[in-house]
Amino acid sequence: MVWNQTKLEELRAKFANNHGGEIFDPDFRKVADKIFSKTGTRLAPYAGVPTFLSAPYMQVAADEPDFGNLQVAITGVPMDLGVTNRPGSRFGPRALRAIERIGPYNHVLGTAPLFDLRAADIGDVPFQSRYRLELSHDDIEKRIGQIVEAGVAPLCVGGDHSITHPILKALGKKQPVGLIHIDAHCDTGGAFDQTKFHHGGPFRNAVLDGVLDPTRTVQIGIRGSAEYLWEFSYESGMTVIHAEEVTGMGMSAIIERAKQVVGNAPTYLSFDVDSLDPSFAPGTGTPEVGGLTTREVLQLIRGLKGINLVGGDVVEVAPQYDATTNTAHAGAQVLFEILSLMVFSPSIGSKAS
């Protein structure tokens, strides 16, 4: 391209007097048509009542729920009764709803998921008690069961990681699912302090309940001093990729390994924000140094495009340890990436409009 007065005048003629929604590239035009009004305005990200990813809010009754024609129900699970260290992830859903600069366009995957899917924020799981962990798990399983029975995919925001066990019980009721698990910890520990229902054991519980297929489970980013607790991962046949292996393997190889492990069958994606190094995400209950970067996590999740995703979650954001809101921002971005994957899932995005 040669820069001269003629080229300048051409650019002025084309761009000087149009508004931000007037876009000429046909691919970008498709996105702009969904987001901008005819006068070139779009919703201010800081305006209105906050919802996850600025998704539409849809009130769904606790009993006899009606999910309409939704494909994805984004659900808050504000419960952290299962933590072993610092509490506070009960505030995670509220923190993620308050993040205002996520989306609407995923430039890598080429989708604006809130416009390409029928998705809504349906509020939080209705809990009977704020004090009883096992009862809260029953409430989670009931709510997610309603979502699944309606033919809708759940996308959940915790809360501590113990919430994933009842989610998997609802999803794997008829057939055990596979799992892509991004975390600092395997979370396959046994019972202690007189209970097995804690955030260090959801995936052992799910396997033993027959709702999670360990041979179709890959755990990525594992590290820290709790390695001795995770023998169940190896004994059951899970694939474990430690954080220390990431540099040597490279993310492309890890993505391919994850795809091989889960295959084409229904798969769940669970993201614990402590998979990220504390320099990126300090606001969590069990931080572990030496973790993944935000760029690595985004590359990993985007590389899973096309897997048969049936649900997902983001957990363990504890905003009171997050002075800069970086952790909540990272969690919200991952939530957006998982929703973007759902556009391309054979179980979700291919459903008739």
C-alpha positions in Angstrom: 0.0 0.0 0.0 1.2 3.4 -0.9 0.3 6.3 1.4 -0.5 9.5 -0.5 -3.2 12.2 -0.7 -5.4 10.1 -2.9 -5.5 7.3 -0.3 -6.2 9.8 2.5 -9.2 11.2 0.6 -10.5 7.6 0.0 -10.3 6.9 3.7 -12.0 10.2 4.5 -14.8 9.5 2.1 -15.4 6.0 3.5 -14.9 6.6 7.2 -14.9 10.3 8.2 -18.7 10.7 8.7 -19.9 7.2 9.7 -20.6 5.9 13.2 -19.0 3.0 15.1 -21.6 0.5 14.0 -21.0 1.2 10.3 -18.6 -1.6 9.4 -17.7 -2.7 5.9 -15.9 -6.0 6.4 -18.6 -8.7 5.9 -17.6 -10.8 8.9 -17.3 -7.9 11.3 -20.5 -6.5 9.8 -22.4 -9.6 11.0 -21.3 -8.8 14.6 -22.0 -5.1 14.4 -25.5 -5.7 13.2 -26.2 -7.7 16.3 -24.8 -5.2 18.7 -25.3 -1.7 17.4 -28.6 0.1 17.0 -29.4 1.7 13.7 -28.2 5.0 15.0 -24.8 3.5 16.0 -25.3 3.2 19.8 -24.7 0.2 22.0 -25.4 -0.5 25.6 -22.9 1.1 27.9 -21.1 -1.7 29.8 -21.4 0.1 33.2 -25.2 0.8 32.8 -28.2 -1.2 33.9 -28.5 -4.1 36.4 -25.4 -6.3 36.2 -25.7 -9.9 35.0 -23.1 -12.4 33.9 -21.4 -11.2 30.7 -24.3 -8.7 30.4 -26.6 -11.5 29.4 -30.3 -11.0 29.5 -31.8 -11.8 32.9 -34.5 -14.5 33.0 -36.3 -15.2 36.2 -37.0 -19.0 36.6 -39.1 -20.3 39.4 -37.5 -22.7 41.9 -40.4 -25.2 41.4 -42.1 -25.9 38.1 -39.4 -23.9 36.2 -39.9 -22.7 32.7 -36.7 -22.2 30.7 -38.4 -21.2 27.5 -36.3 -21.8 24.5 -32.9 -21.3 26.2 -29.9 -23.2 25.1 -27.6 -22.1 28.0 -28.6 -21.2 31.5 -25.9 -19.2 33.3 -26.4 -19.8 37.0 -24.8 -18.4 40.1 -23.9 -20.8 42.9 -22.9 -18.6 45.9 -21.9 -21.3 48.4 -18.4 -21.8 50.0 -19.1 -24.1 52.9 -16.6 -26.6 51.5 -13.4 -24.6 51.7 -10.3 -25.9 53.5 -8.5 -22.5 53.7 -9.7 -19.0 53.1 -13.5 -18.5 52.7 -15.2 -15.9 50.5 -16.0 -17.5 47.2 -19.7 -17.2 48.0 -19.2 -13.7 46.8 -17.8 -14.9 43.5 -21.0 -14.8 41.4 -21.6 -11.2 42.5 -18.0 -10.2 41.6 -18.3 -11.8 38.2 -21.6 -10.1 37.5 -20.0 -6.7 38.2 -17.2 -7.1 35.6 -18.3 -4.8 32.8 -15.7 -5.2 30.0 -16.1 -8.8 28.6 -17.2 -9.5 25.1 -19.4 -9.3 23.2 -17.1 -10.6 20.3 -14.6 -13.4 20.6 -12.1 -12.5 17.9 -10.3 -15.9 18.0 -13.3 -18.2 17.9 -15.2 -15.8 15.6 -18.4 -15.6 17.6 -20.5 -13.2 19.6 -21.9 -16.0 21.9 -24.7 -14.0 23.6 -26.1 -13.3 20.1 -25.2 -16.7 18.6 -26.8 -18.7 21.4 -30.1 -18.3 23.4 -28.4 -17.7 26.7 -29.6 -15.9 29.9 -28.5 -15.3 33.5 -31.2 -17.1 35.5 -30.0 -15.9 38.8 -28.7 -18.1 41.7 -29.4 -21.6 42.9 -32.2 -21.2 45.5 -30.7 -22.5 48.7 -32.8 -23.7 51.6 -30.0 -23.0 54.2 -26.8 -21.0 54.2 -25.3 -23.3 56.9 -25.7 -26.9 55.7 -23.3 -28.1 53.1 -24.9 -31.4 52.2 -28.3 -29.7 51.9 -26.8 -27.1 49.7 -25.4 -29.8 47.4 -28.9 -31.3 47.2 -30.2 -27.9 46.1 -27.5 -27.5 43.5 -28.3 -31.0 42.1 -32.0 -30.2 42.0 -31.5 -26.9 40.1 -29.0 -28.3 37.6 -31.2 -31.3 37.2 -34.1 -29.0 36.2 -31.8 -27.3 33.7 -30.6 -30.5 32.2 -34.1 -32.1 32.0 -35.2 -29.1 30.0 -32.6 -29.8 27.4 -30.5 -26.7 28.5 -26.8 -26.6 29.1 -25.7 -25.3 32.6 -22.9 -22.7 32.8 -22.3 -22.2 36.5 -20.3 -19.7 38.6 -19.2 -20.6 42.1 -18.7 -20.8 44.9 -16.1 -23.3 46.0 -15.2 -26.3 43.9 -17.4 -28.7 45.9 -20.3 -27.4 43.8 -19.1 -29.4 40.8 -19.9 -32.7 42.4 -23.7 -32.1 42.5 -23.5 -30.5 39.1 -22.0 -33.7 37.7 -24.5 -35.8 39.5 -27.2 -34.0 37.5 -25.4 -34.0 34.2 -24.1 -37.6 34.4 -27.3 -39.2 35.7 -28.0 -41.2 32.5 -24.4 -41.4 31.2 -21.1 -40.6 32.9 -19.5 -37.5 31.3 -15.9 -36.7 30.5 -14.1 -33.8 32.1 -11.5 -31.1 31.3 -10.4 -29.8 34.6 -8.1 -26.8 34.8 -6.9 -26.3 38.4 -3.9 -26.2 40.7 -5.3 -29.2 42.6 -6.7 -32.6 41.4 -9.5 -32.3 44.0 -9.7 -36.1 44.3 -8.9 -36.3 48.0 -10.8 -38.4 50.5 -12.9 -37.6 53.6 -11.5 -35.5 56.4 -12.9 -33.7 59.4 -15.8 -36.2 59.2 -17.0 -35.4 55.7 -16.2 -36.2 52.1 -18.1 -33.2 50.8 -15.5 -30.5 50.5 -13.7 -28.7 47.7 -10.8 -31.1 47.8 -12.8 -34.1 46.7 -15.6 -33.4 44.2 -14.1 -35.5 41.4 -13.4 -38.6 43.5 -17.0 -38.4 44.7 -18.3 -38.0 41.1 -16.3 -41.0 39.9 -17.5 -43.2 42.8 -21.1 -42.0 42.2 -20.8 -43.3 38.6 -21.4 -39.9 37.0 -17.8 -39.1 35.8 -15.7 -41.3 33.6 -12.1 -41.0 34.9 -10.6 -42.4 31.7 -12.1 -39.4 29.9 -10.8 -36.9 32.4 -7.8 -34.7 32.0 -6.5 -32.4 34.8 -4.3 -29.5 33.7 -2.1 -27.1 35.7 -1.7 -29.4 38.8 1.0 -28.3 41.3 1.7 -27.6 44.9 2.4 -29.5 48.1 -0.9 -31.5 48.1 0.3 -34.0 45.5 0.2 -36.8 48.0 -3.5 -36.4 48.3 -4.3 -37.1 44.7 -3.5 -40.8 44.2 -7.1 -41.5 43.3 -6.5 -39.5 40.0 -3.8 -42.0 38.9 -5.5 -45.1 40.3 -8.8 -44.3 38.5 -7.1 -43.6 35.2 -7.3 -39.8 35.0 -4.7 -38.0 32.9 -2.8 -35.4 35.0 -0.7 -32.7 33.4 1.3 -30.7 35.9 2.0 -27.0 35.7 5.7 -27.8 35.5 5.1 -29.8 32.2 3.4 -26.9 30.4 6.5 -25.2 29.1 8.1 -28.4 27.9 5.0 -29.8 26.3 3.7 -26.6 24.8 0.0 -25.6 24.9 -0.7 -27.0 21.4 0.4 -30.5 22.6 -1.7 -30.2 25.8 -4.8 -29.2 23.7 -4.4 -32.2 21.5 -3.9 -34.5 24.5 -7.0 -33.1 26.1 -9.0 -33.7 22.9 -7.7 -37.2 22.7 -8.7 -38.0 26.3 -12.3 -36.7 26.1 -13.0 -37.8 22.6 -16.4 -37.0 21.0 -18.6 -38.0 23.9 -20.3 -35.5 26.3 -17.7 -33.5 28.3 -17.8 -31.0 31.1 -15.3 -28.1 31.6 -14.4 -27.0 35.1 -12.1 -24.1 35.7 -10.8 -23.3 39.1 -9.3 -19.7 39.2 -6.4 -20.9 41.3 -5.1 -22.7 38.2 -3.8 -19.2 37.4 -0.6 -18.0 39.1 -1.4 -15.7 42.0 0.3 -12.9 40.2 -2.7 -13.0 37.8 -5.4 -14.1 40.2 -4.6 -13.5 43.9 -8.3 -13.5 44.9 -8.8 -17.2 45.7 -8.9 -19.4 48.8 -6.0 -21.7 48.0 -3.4 -19.8 45.9 -0.4 -21.8 44.5 2.6 -20.1 43.0 4.0 -21.4 39.7 0.6 -21.4 37.9 -0.7 -20.8 34.4 -0.8 -17.4 32.8 -4.0 -15.8 31.6 -2.7 -16.1 28.0 -2.0 -19.8 28.4 -5.5 -20.4 29.8 -7.2 -18.5 27.0 -5.1 -20.4 24.4 -6.0 -23.7 26.0 -9.8 -23.1 26.2 -10.0 -21.6 22.7 -8.1 -24.7 21.4 -10.9 -26.9 22.6 -13.3 -25.6 19.9 -15.6 -28.4 18.6 -15.5 -30.6 21.7 -18.9 -32.0 22.8 -19.3 -29.6 25.7 -22.5 -30.1 27.8 -21.7 -27.7 30.6 -19.1 -25.8 32.5 -18.2 -23.8 35.5 -15.8 -21.1 36.9 -15.2 -21.5 40.7 -13.2 -20.3 43.6 -13.1 -16.5 42.9 -12.9 -14.9 46.4 -13.1 -11.2 45.7 -12.1 -9.9 49.2 -8.5 -11.0 48.5 -8.7 -9.3 45.1 -7.8 -5.6 45.6 -7.5 -4.9 41.8 -10.5 -7.1 40.7 -8.0 -8.9 38.4 -9.2 -12.3 39.6 -12.9 -11.6 39.0 -11.9 -10.2 35.6 -10.0 -13.3 34.7 -12.8 -15.5 35.9 -15.4 -13.5 33.8 -13.2 -13.8 30.7 -13.0 -17.6 31.2 -16.7 -17.7 31.6 -17.0 -15.9 28.3 -14.6 -18.3 26.6 -16.6 -21.3 27.8 -19.8 -19.8 26.6 -18.1 -19.2 23.2 -17.1 -22.9 23.1 -20.7 -23.8 23.5 -21.6 -22.2 20.2 -19.5 -24.9 18.5 -20.6 -27.8 20.7 -22.6 -30.5 18.9 -24.8 -30.8 21.9 -25.6 -27.1 22.2 -24.8 -24.8 19.3 -26.2 -27.2 16.6 -29.7 -27.1 18.1 -32.3 -25.6 15.9 -33.2 -22.0 16.5 
